[in-house]
Amino acid sequence: MVAAKLVGPGGQVVGIERDERSIERARRRAAEANLHNVALVRADVAEYSPQTPLDAVVGRYVLQFLPDPVAVLRSLAANVRPGGVVAFQEGSWTPFVALSASLPLWSAVVSLLREAALRAGVNVEMGIDQYQVFQAAGLPAPKMRLEMELGCDPDFVRWGADCVQSVLPQFRRFALSLGALGDLETLEQRLREEVAQSNTVVPWIGLVGAWCRTPTAAA
């Protein structure tokens, strides 16, 4: 939707997604936002090939889930016109974990979420790894930027408890102990109290944006 607003009504955005339910949600959101320049295609990003060259390929939380991100990025970049844009935003958990260490309960939540992601095969440092992945895919070394959200209000802190609930099936699948979290029914309240009493902010996952332009014939 952000890309659709950037290109304007004269441009076109194609969203690629494997899950039909996600596509339907995205279609409803685009319709509610009155965006008529968005098309959604059910396909595997590793196999997608457009009919005409693209001006840009952008993705968020994509590469970190792929078994072979280099091959996929190389394939996607081949569909971008010379001088076009390749831009991805991926997670980095190192600053997330480090900046959470001073608060025991919040840190326990973060550590368990990270461990579940690792065991599920997620590259939790793909954000930083993009520097090498872009080059291995035949692209120029990307420009990069790290951003992190920080907060202390109840809605922000709730993200931790909400994520624990969302990832419970993974915790059980990998037999991860939740003992450090205590009673899950009161987890959100205890997280709020810990943050409030600390008089500080807590972080969320670091997001690393990486972008470059595809080589031109002159290059």
LOMAR-970074 format. One record per residue: residue in one letter; x, y, z of N, C-alpha, C in turn. Coordinates in steps of 0.001 Angstrom, whole numbers, padded with zeros to 6 digits, always signed. Example, Ala and Ser with C-alpha at 12.3 -4.5 7.8 and 13.67 -1.06 7.14 Angstrom:
<sites>
A+013190-005690+007800+012300-004500+007800+013200-003300+007800
S+012850-002250+007080+013670-001060+007140+012900+000030+007870
</sites>
This chain:
<sites>
M+000831-001207+000000+000000+000000+000000+000868+001260+000000
V+001966+001209+000726+002900+002340+000710+003465+002532-000692
A+003852+001424-001321+004393+001505-002678+003353+002046-003649
A+002093+001640-003484+001029+002113-004374+000848+003619-004265
K+000964+004142-003056+000852+005586-002866+002057+006317-003450
L+003226+005682-003395+004431+006313-003934+004383+006410-005455
V+003927+005357-006118+003922+005387-007590+002745+006176-008138
G+001704+006359-007322+000562+007142-007758-000344+006391-008721
P-001442+007035-009134-002423+006356-009989-001876+005975-011356
G-000774+006599-011776-000195+006259-013070+000714+005044-013017
G+000972+004545-011825+001839+003380-011662+001050+002152-011270
Q+001732+001045-011176+001088-000216-010839+001969-000980-009863
V+001346-001584-008854+002060-002393-007873+001484-003802-007890
V+002360-004790-007915+001945-006188-007881+002470-006801-006590
G+001574-007305-005771+001958-007968-004537+001987-009475-004729
I+003059-010124-004250+003217-011566-004396+003061-012220-003026
E+002211-013224-002936+001943-013882-001650+001478-015309-001911
R+001929-016242-001064+001539-017651-001240+000209-017977-000575
D-000130-017243+000494-001299-017596+001295-002548-016864+000807
E-003553-017623+000454-004766-017030-000102-005471-016126+000901
R-005450-016503+002181-006112-015665+003196-005438-014305+003313
S-004125-014294+003223-003409-013023+003279-003732-012155+002073
I-003863-012797+000923-004217-012049-000289-005590-011410-000144
E-006544-012156+000384-007887-011609+000549-007888-010428+001517
R-007134-010536+002605-007044-009416+003547-006423-008190+002872
A-005373-008431+002091-004708-007323+001406-005636-006667+000387
R-006425-007467-000298-007367-006914-001272-008414-006046-000589
R-008893-006507+000564-009882-005709+001296-009272-004391+001757
R-008043-004442+002257-007392-003222+002740-007160-002246+001597
A-006737-002756+000443-006510-001884-000712-007820-001247-001172
A-008892-002029-001165-010190-001490-001569-010673-000430-000592
E-010497-000694+000711-010903+000281+001727-010106+001577+001613
A-008846+001463+001167-007998+002650+000998-008193+003305-000366
N-009106+002753-001164-009417+003297-002481-008194+003285-003393
L-007399+002231-003298-006221+002077-004148-006578+001135-005298
H-006552+001682-006496-006947+000895-007664-005749+000456-008498
N-004563+000744-008019-003362+000399-008789-002589-000750-008148
V-003300-001593-007399-002682-002727-006717-003273-004025-007241
A-002400-004918-007689-002812-006264-008084-002107-007249-007167
L-002807-008311-006780-002222-009314-005895-002242-010670-006580
V-001096-011324-006541-000926-012594-007249-000521-013663-006250
R-001197-014792-006305-000810-015917-005465+000295-016690-006165
A+001486-016624-005596+002635-017285-006210+003755-017375-005190
D+004703-018252-005462+005921-018346-004669+006896-017322-005226
V+007406-016468-004361+008300-015399-004834+009532-015980-005513
A+009923-017189-005156+011090-017810-005776+010831-018217-007222
E+009561-018282-007601+009221-018745-008941+008522-017679-009780
Y+008235-016525-009208+007458-015512-009915+008286-014830-010998
S+007660-014636-012146+008301-013921-013245+007258-013034-013919
P+007445-011711-013916+006462-010814-014526+006529-010840-016047
Q+005503-010294-016673+005457-010259-018129+006359-009169-018697
T+006548-008089-017959+007367-006967-018417+008351-006578-017318
P+009452-005900-017667+010429-005489-016665+009802-004571-015616
L+010319-004648-014407+009826-003848-013291+010745-002666-013030
D+010164-001593-012514+010972-000449-012096+011614-000697-010745
A+011004-001545-009935+011529-001790-008594+010989-003105-008053
V+011776-003713-007187+011333-004860-006390+011560-004481-004934
V+010517-004551-004135+010639-004218-002716+010026-005343-001882
G+010602-005577-000716+010082-006623+000147+010391-006329+001591
R+009574-006860+002477+009759-006664+003918+009516-007996+004615
Y+010485-008414+005424+010399-009716+006093+010165-010825+005073
V+011025-010900+004085+010935-011919+003042+012185-012798+003031
L+013340-012179+002857+014587-012919+002666+014926-013796+003861
Q+014579-013354+005052+014974-014092+006250+014297-015448+006369
F+013220-015651+005622+012497-016922+005676+012883-017882+004551
L+013725-017454+003628+014011-018249+002440+015220-019158+002632
P+015131-020412+002178+016282-021312+002269+017477-020811+001458
D+017206-020160+000316+018282-019658-000535+017976-018218-000950
P+018177-017254-000042+017839-015861-000359+018652-015298-001508
V+019885-015763-001682+020716-015255-002767+020099-015596-004116
A+019687-016840-004290+019099-017264-005559+017804-016512-005851
V+016982-016331-004827+015710-015627-005026+015961-014163-005365
L+016870-013527-004661+017152-012124-004934+017730-011956-006335
R+018596-012890-006739+019158-012832-008095+018046-012949-009139
S+017102-013869-008897+015992-014055-009831+015101-012829-009897
L+014801-012246-008745+013953-011059-008720+014640-009877-009398
A+015924-009682-009101+016662-008550-009661+016748-008638-011179
A+016739-009868-011711+016802-010045-013163+015561-009493-013858
N+014479-009301-013105+013241-008757-013671+013147-007245-013546
V+014178-006622-012964+014178-005171-012770+014974-004514-013891
R+014439-003456-014459+015125-002761-015552+016472-002209-015079
P+017421-002004-015984+018694-001396-015599+018481-000036-014924
G+019113+000149-013786+018938+001397-013040+017725+001399-012143
G+016990+000270-012117+015832+000166-011236+016252-000102-009799
V+015276-000153-008926+015536-000229-007493+015265-001626-006954
V+016171-002088-006106+015950-003295-005310+016057-002874-003851
A+015000-003094-003084+014978-002623-001687+014265-003640-000806
F+014926-004029+000278+014331-004956+001226+014545-004455+002648
Q+013638-004846+003518+013755-004519+004938+013608-005816+005725
E+014660-006156+006466+014705-007417+007190+015105-007179+008644
G+014852-008160+009492+015065-007995+010914+016495-008212+011367
S+016825-007566+012497+018085-007811+013196+017764-007895+014684
W+018011-009068+015266+017647-009286+016662+018752-008906+017634
T+019985-008734+017179+021085-008441+018099+020831-007189+018932
P+020479-006049+018330+020189-004876+019163+018921-005044+019990
F+017967-005803+019486+016728-006077+020206+017026-006809+021517
V+017849-007860+021411+018217-008640+022596+019058-007802+023550
A+020042-007084+023016+020954-006317+023869+020229-005218+024637
L+019336-004505+023994+018640-003395+024638+017507-003864+025546
S+017207-005158+025530+016170-005717+026395+016738-006309+027681
A+018065-006428+027758+018698-007213+028819+018453-006678+030222
S+018208-005378+030358+018077-004792+031703+016754-005109+032374
L+015775-005597+031617+014457-005910+032177+014227-007418+032094
P+014272-008131+033216+014258-009597+033196+013085-010225+032464
L+011879-009755+032716+010717-010391+032099+010652-010080+030611
W+010850-008819+030267+010849-008437+028845+011952-009202+028107
S+013124-009308+028732+014239-010026+028131+013905-011501+027934
A+013195-012101+028898+012808-013509+028769+011880-013711+027584
V+010947-012781+027393+010038-012842+026244+010831-012769+024948
V+011714-011790+024856+012510-011588+023645+013367-012813+023346
S+014006-013360+024372+014888-014507+024173+014126-015727+023677
L+012938-015954+024220+012133-017093+023776+011644-016912+022345
L+011231-015715+021996+010791-015452+020628+011942-015664+019651
R+013119-015203+020037+014291-015382+019174+014619-016864+019016
E+014581-017609+020103+014915-019032+020037+013922-019786+019158
A+012646-019450+019263+011640-020099+018418+011893-019792+016946
A+012260-018545+016658+012554-018168+015272+013757-018932+014747
L+014799-019031+015556+015996-019765+015146+015673-021220+014841
R+014911-021853+015730+014595-023271+015531+013684-023492+014339
A+012939-022455+013961+012074-022557+012785+012838-022287+011487
G+014130-021980+011605+014939-021768+010412+015008-020342+009928
V+014552-019397+010741+014597-017989+010360+016012-017447+010563
N+016508-016686+009597+017773-015987+009768+017486-014693+010522
V+017745-014702+011830+017365-013563+012663+018300-012377+012477
E+019361-012543+011696+020251-011425+011381+020313-011141+009881
M+019245-011484+009181+019204-011204+007757+019331-009704+007477
G+018858-008883+008407+018982-007444+008201+020401-007047+007866
I+021351-007440+008707+022755-007131+008471+023316-007958+007327
D+022879-009209+007226+023400-010110+006191+023052-009658+004777
Q+022088-008754+004652+021722-008271+003326+022919-007683+002582
Y+023870-007128+003316+025048-006525+002668+025758-007560+001808
Q+025915-008767+002333+026574-009828+001581+025625-010496+000593
V+024361-010641+000977+023389-011310+000110+023192-010527-001189
F+023074-009221-001102+022920-008404-002316+024091-008637-003267
Q+025301-008606-002728+026486-008751-003581+026587-010156-004153
A+026246-011167-003341+026285-012549-003832+025266-012765-004947
A+024204-011959-004954+023175-012060-005990+023534-011257-007235
G+024731-010671-007250+025175-009925-008421+024794-008468-008413
L+024352-007957-007285+023960-006556-007155+025078-005743-006511
P+025040-004426-006671+026011-003593-005970+025812-003690-004460
A+026872-003381-003711+026738-003319-002257+025647-002310-001914
P+024671-002695-001100+023538-001801-000841+023862-000709+000171
K+023140+000387+000071+023091+001343+001165+022167+000757+002224
M+022451+001046+003484+021692+000387+004543+021362+001355+005667
R+020261+001038+006365+019816+001873+007476+019127+000989+008519
L+019503+001177+009776+018886+000446+010876+017897+001355+011592
E+016684+000851+011816+015675+001588+012567+015095+000681+013652
M+014834+001257+014800+014194+000510+015887+013115+001364+016520
E+011996+000727+016788+010951+001399+017547+011194+001190+019032
L+011001+002245+019806+011131+002203+021253+009840+002730+021856
G+009429+002145+022966+008195+002622+023580+008043+002141+025000
C+007062+002698+025683+006764+002283+027051+005272+002312+027350
D+004473+002780+026406+003042+002850+026657+002443+001450+026598
P+001282+001237+027201+000693-000103+027284+000512-000795+025943
D+000112-000048+024917-000096-000678+023610+001209-001196+023030
F+002294-000458+023252+003595-000906+022750+004053-002148+023498
V+003964-002122+024812+004411-003247+025634+003594-004499+025348
R+002352-004310+024955+001469-005442+024671+001979-006295+023523
W+002795-005699+022651+003330-006473+021536+004028-007732+022041
G+004777-007602+023138+005499-008751+023665+004565-009879+024045
A+003531-009557+024826+002575-010577+025257+001786-011135+024081
D+001413-010276+023148+000661-010739+021977+001489-011717+021143
C+002777-011410+020987+003639-012295+020198+003808-013653+020870
V+003898-013655+022190+003990-014925+022910+002761-015778+022600
Q+001581-015184+022648+000363-015935+022348+000373-016454+020908
S+000858-015623+019985+000876-016017+018573+001839-017164+018314
V+002931-017193+019078+003995-018164+018828+003874-019401+019724
L+002844-019458+020557+002676-020616+021454+002774-021959+020730
P+002157-022113+019561+002298-023410+018873+003754-023751+018562
Q+004545-022735+018242+005962-022977+017959+006716-023332+019239
F+006401-022649+020334+007023-022996+021612+006784-024471+021939
R+005545-024906+021736+005205-026298+022042+005890-027251+021064
R+005918-026867+019812+006547-027704+018793+008021-027959+019109
F+008705-026931+019589+010130-027051+019866+010423-027352+021341
A+009366-027636+022095+009506-028002+023508+010308-026969+024293
L+010015-025700+024043+010695-024616+024751+010001-024362+026086
S+010760-024242+027140+010200-023998+028460+009738-022543+028587
L+008527-022370+029103+007973-021029+029315+008021-020628+030785
G+008774-021383+031569+008818-021127+033000+009232-019718+033363
A+010137-019136+032593+010621-017790+032900+009539-016729+032714
L+008462-017069+032014+007396-016092+031757+006318-016107+032833
G+006267-017153+033640+005221-017233+034650+003861-017478+034030
D+002823-017046+034717+001445-017234+034270+001184-016399+033020
L+000870-017054+031905+000643-016319+030655-000591-015432+030722
E-001537-015783+031589-002750-014970+031725-002429-013577+032274
T-001369-013470+033048-001007-012179+033654+000249-011592+033034
L+000748-012214+031972+002017-011768+031395+001964-010314+030932
E+000918-009958+030226+000833-008588+029718+000873-007571+030859
Q+000102-007815+031913+000069-006888+033033+001435-006783+033709
R+002105-007922+033873+003413-007902+034529+004466-007214+033670
L+004365-007367+032356+005274-006642+031464+005058-005137+031590
R+003801-004729+031622+003501-003299+031777+004070-002758+033084
E+003897-003520+034151+004387-003070+035452+005907-002982+035463
E+006582-003961+034848+008038-003945+034815+008557-002722+034070
V+007957-002438+032926+008406-001294+032135+008100+000017+032854
A+006912+000111+033428+006532+001332+034139+007458+001598+035320
Q+007769+000563+036082+008625+000727+037255+010065+001055+036877
S+010478+000640+035691+011854+000903+035263+012046+002335+034779
N+010927+003008+034450+010990+004381+033936+011913+004469+032722
T+011758+003510+031823+012560+003494+030604+011697+003038+029439
V+012312+002905+028290+011608+002389+027112+012158+001011+026777
V+011358+000232+026077+011801-001069+025592+011820-001045+024066
P+012671-001885+023464+012787-001889+022001+011909-002939+021348
W+011786-002813+020045+011244-003883+019238+012302-004283+018225
I+012043-005298+017436+013043-005852+016525+013625-004752+015641
G+014959-004752+015530+015602-003810+014633+015263-004132+013186
L+014971-003105+012414+014655-003272+010995+015764-002640+010173
V+016372-003448+009313+017463-002966+008479+016981-002871+007040
G+016947-001651+006532+016619-001435+005132+017888-001484+004303
A+017836-002166+003178+018975-002246+002256+018454-001976+000850
W+019149-001116+000114+018660-000779-001210+019812-000433-002144
C+019580-000679-003429+020552-000334-004464+019814-000205-005784
R+020543+000224-006805+020010+000242-008156+020689-000854-008967
T+019936-001472-009844+020515-002520-010669+021524-001919-011637
P+022552-002685-011983+023584-002152-012887+023020-001745-014224
T+023578-000674-014795+023209-000235-016140+024236-000768-017121
A+023906-000646-018401+024811-001149-019432+026166-000456-019350
A+026154+000828-019022+027398+001585-018950+028278+001091-017819
A+027644+000563-016745+028411+000082-015603+029098-001231-015927
</sites>
